[in-house]
Amino acid sequence: MQSVAKGFSTQVVHAGEQRDNHYHSLTTPIVQTALYVFRDTADMIDYQEQIMTRGEADREEYGRYGNPTVQAVERKLVALEGGEAALLFATGMCAVTSTLLTLLSASDHLVLTSDCYRRTRQFCQTFLKRLGIATTLVPPGDYAAMEAAVQPNTRLIFSESPTNPYLRVLDLPRAVDIARRNNLILIVDSTFATPINQRPVEFGVDLVIHSATKYLGGHNDLLAGAVIGPRELVAEIKKSRGVLGGITGPQDAYLLLRGLKTLALRVQRHNENGMRVAQFLEGHPKVRRVYYPGLSSHPDYAVAQEQMTGFGGVVSFEIEGDLESTGTFIDALCLPYIGPSLGGVESLVEQVALQSYYELTTEQRRQAGISNELVRYALGIEDTDDLIADLEQALEKI
Ligand SMILES: Cc1ncc(COP(=O)(O)O)c(C=O)c1O
């Protein structure tokens, strides 16, 4: 879009959209097709020649390689994150796995911060391990451990920021420095932040990943993932997407495009809800500890103040109680749904031990750093006072 429009509320609405759509449609059409056809043999040869000479063509051939609705989202994400190119995937995990499979080969090694989405850790420690790719887990916030973990065969560092579920914030300049000095690719899963609260590319991060299922989509009604970064790296990952087959469908891409238009407004409310609920919980005698990077009690408060403009809608906290009373508290809440996601308009709550670590014993959970009393509350965009009143009455029940 033209350079007059710089603000995020403007960008989320207009960036990536074409003003001259088919049938004079204001909205980007859902191009619901599996393939794209050629007028005649000469037309097809013209396409092949474009691919041979430029590596890309100005039209599509097959739906696994690209789709105009998907591309509109990719253009919008480039504008929001400040990268050069973006790719959309069927899920956040598909974005994570396709990216790592593109960048890593047998005998390579990666460094992963340990507080992260459990499936990302599982992928590295089981799937990649089977392919002869080793992972070293380092605690979030320990940059000496991060540097010490680097080996001659290390190719990349992967970290969430903020992390799941403890909202640890990666010190982006420090991590970028370690990556640069060791010639590594730095990948940040910025799902919890969104480009409204944090833009890792501006700090020198190479690739930004999102589970677009969360804030970017924002309505708990689609699954998608995204990778944003430099043109050459993204082009490599795009080739893998064509082979691995994880492109988003056009209907989900349209829903994502629609959701993105309200991202700035929604995140503003998520931020307000997150901050006020975190403050309320921190002052409550039945709450043992609150994890929210906007609170001065959080270990990464100073880092978050430096590199984030808001702290999001996820607040993790521990109840004064045990496994059962934490469940009683959750059941007494009236507003949030019980479920394992975040970033949508509806508030969601989960008792982490039971939702994500059910098969483990209490001791195994403790070793994984998860207490039975840990609650992850993903605040929606409801009225803050209603959310606090609901928490207040539920805490009275235990
Ligand atoms: C930080 C983070 N990254 C990636 C994912 C995976 O995304 P998806 O569920 O869209 O595959 C999640 C899902 O919860 C997540 O929280």
The ligand as a Gaussian input file, in Angstrom:
#p B3LYP/6-31G(d) Opt

LIG

0 1
 C        3.234000     -20.411000      20.934000
 C        2.578000     -21.407000      20.033000
 N        3.164000     -21.760000      18.883000
 C        2.594000     -22.655000      18.044000
 C        1.396000     -23.258000      18.356000
 C        0.795000     -24.236000      17.397000
 O       -0.208000     -23.618000      16.651000
 P       -1.453000     -24.386000      15.989000
 O       -2.322000     -24.859000      17.095000
 O       -2.063000     -23.353000      15.118000
 O       -0.865000     -25.527000      15.216000
 C        0.739000     -22.926000      19.538000
 C       -0.555000     -23.568000      19.859000
 O       -1.074000     -23.500000      20.926000
 C        1.348000     -21.986000      20.410000
 O        0.771000     -21.634000      21.572000

